[in-house]
Amino acid sequence: MKYWVVLLMAFIIVWAAGSVQGALIEYQLSDLGNQQWEYAYRVVNNHSEIEPIKSLTIWFETNAGQFEIVSGNSIISEWDEAILHDVVGRGHGYDLLAKDEGIGPGDDMEGFAVRFKWNSAGQPGSQFYEVLDPDDFSLIESGYTVPEPNMMVLGGVGMVIGFIKRRLAGR
């Protein structure tokens, strides 16, 4: 009985980690040396019933600077990208606006990328983002970017595998 309870709890953790937000923005962070860093993003639209994601802004802390957009060609042809500098109360933003369809419900898109200089100790981490309505720029949803792959999902899967191995070894 205990085996099934743990297995059910692990399933709930993995399911919840993957479905917490309607929009999921995963990042991969690369240290390029000399305080230069690069975020590569994957945007997932987990919504099943709303419009596609057509506008979003990912916010940087004020201790980042010297931005350069380095997205792939497929992104450049489908999205307008801009860096918003020194927005009062926000810092800097990486702003995205779809030229056509955007990211439909259940779809994802990767290839968004920004290089920048990090002017603090340590390394950059998760960022605040906002998904906006492209017509009036009202807020649809906000949240924080997560490292790719989602560490909660990997942790939940690892916990299940470890429990099963231990359970089988005890037989």
C-alpha positions in Angstrom: 0.0 0.0 0.0 2.8 2.4 0.9 4.3 1.8 -2.6 1.2 3.1 -4.3 0.9 6.2 -2.1 4.5 7.2 -2.9 4.0 6.5 -6.6 0.8 8.6 -6.6 2.5 11.5 -4.8 5.4 11.4 -7.3 2.9 11.4 -10.2 1.1 14.4 -8.7 4.4 16.3 -8.3 5.5 15.6 -11.9 2.0 16.5 -13.2 1.8 19.8 -11.1 5.3 20.9 -12.2 4.4 20.6 -15.8 1.0 22.3 -15.6 1.4 25.1 -13.1 1.4 27.9 -15.7 -0.4 28.3 -19.0 2.7 29.8 -20.6 6.0 28.2 -19.7 9.3 29.9 -20.6 12.3 27.7 -20.2 15.8 29.1 -20.5 19.3 27.7 -21.1 22.0 30.0 -19.7 25.5 30.0 -21.2 28.6 31.7 -19.7 30.5 33.2 -22.6 33.3 34.6 -20.4 34.3 38.2 -19.5 31.0 38.7 -17.7 29.1 37.9 -21.0 26.1 35.6 -20.8 23.5 34.2 -23.2 19.9 33.2 -22.5 18.3 30.9 -25.0 14.6 30.5 -24.5 11.9 28.0 -25.3 8.3 29.3 -25.0 5.5 26.8 -24.5 1.8 27.6 -24.7 0.1 25.1 -22.3 -3.2 26.8 -22.7 -5.8 24.7 -24.5 -8.6 27.3 -24.9 -7.1 30.7 -25.4 -5.6 32.7 -28.2 -2.0 32.0 -29.3 0.8 33.8 -27.5 1.6 36.8 -29.7 3.3 39.3 -27.3 5.6 38.8 -24.3 8.3 40.6 -22.4 11.1 39.0 -20.4 12.5 41.3 -17.8 16.2 41.6 -16.9 17.6 43.0 -13.6 19.0 46.4 -13.7 22.6 45.1 -13.3 22.5 43.6 -16.8 23.5 45.7 -19.8 25.0 45.7 -23.3 22.3 43.6 -24.9 22.5 41.9 -28.2 19.6 39.8 -29.8 21.0 36.6 -31.3 17.9 34.7 -32.2 17.9 32.2 -35.0 16.6 33.0 -38.6 13.3 31.3 -38.1 12.6 33.6 -35.1 13.7 36.7 -37.0 11.2 36.0 -39.8 8.3 35.4 -37.5 8.8 37.8 -34.6 9.7 41.4 -34.0 12.3 41.5 -31.2 13.5 44.6 -29.3 15.4 45.4 -26.1 13.6 47.9 -23.8 16.1 49.9 -21.9 15.7 51.4 -18.5 11.9 51.0 -18.1 11.0 52.8 -14.9 10.3 50.3 -12.2 11.2 47.3 -14.4 14.8 47.5 -15.6 15.5 46.2 -19.1 13.2 44.0 -21.2 13.4 41.6 -24.1 10.2 42.3 -26.0 8.7 39.9 -28.5 5.8 40.6 -30.9 4.6 38.0 -33.4 4.3 39.1 -37.0 1.6 36.4 -37.7 0.2 33.5 -35.8 2.3 33.4 -32.7 2.5 30.3 -30.6 -0.7 28.4 -30.7 -2.3 26.4 -27.8 -0.3 23.3 -27.2 2.6 24.5 -29.3 6.1 25.6 -28.5 8.9 27.6 -30.1 12.6 27.8 -29.4 15.4 29.9 -30.8 14.8 33.1 -29.0 18.2 34.3 -27.6 19.8 37.3 -26.0 23.5 38.0 -25.0 24.3 40.5 -22.3 26.9 41.7 -19.8 26.2 40.7 -16.2 27.5 43.3 -13.8 27.1 41.4 -10.5 28.7 38.6 -8.7 27.5 35.1 -9.3 25.4 34.2 -12.3 22.0 35.4 -13.6 19.0 33.2 -12.9 15.2 33.1 -13.4 13.5 36.1 -14.8 10.0 37.7 -14.5 8.0 37.6 -17.7 4.6 38.9 -18.9 2.4 37.6 -21.7 0.5 40.5 -23.1 -2.6 41.0 -25.4 -1.0 42.3 -28.6 -4.0 44.6 -29.3 -4.1 46.7 -26.1 -1.0 45.3 -24.3 -3.1 44.3 -21.3 -1.6 41.6 -19.1 -2.8 38.1 -19.8 -0.4 36.2 -17.6 2.9 36.6 -15.7 5.4 34.3 -14.1 9.1 33.4 -13.9 11.3 31.6 -16.4 12.5 28.1 -15.4 15.8 26.4 -16.2 15.6 23.9 -19.1 14.7 21.1 -18.5 12.3 21.7 -15.7 14.1 20.6 -12.6 11.0 19.7 -10.7 10.0 17.3 -13.4 13.4 15.7 -13.4 13.4 15.5 -9.6 10.0 13.8 -9.6 11.1 11.3 -12.2 14.3 10.6 -10.3 12.4 10.1 -7.1 10.0 7.6 -8.8 12.9 5.6 -10.4 14.8 5.5 -7.1 11.8 4.3 -5.2 11.1 1.6 -7.7 14.7 0.4 -7.7 14.8 0.3 -3.9 11.5 -1.5 -3.8 12.6 -4.1 -6.4 16.0 -4.7 -4.6 14.1 -5.5 -1.4 12.2 -8.4 -2.9 
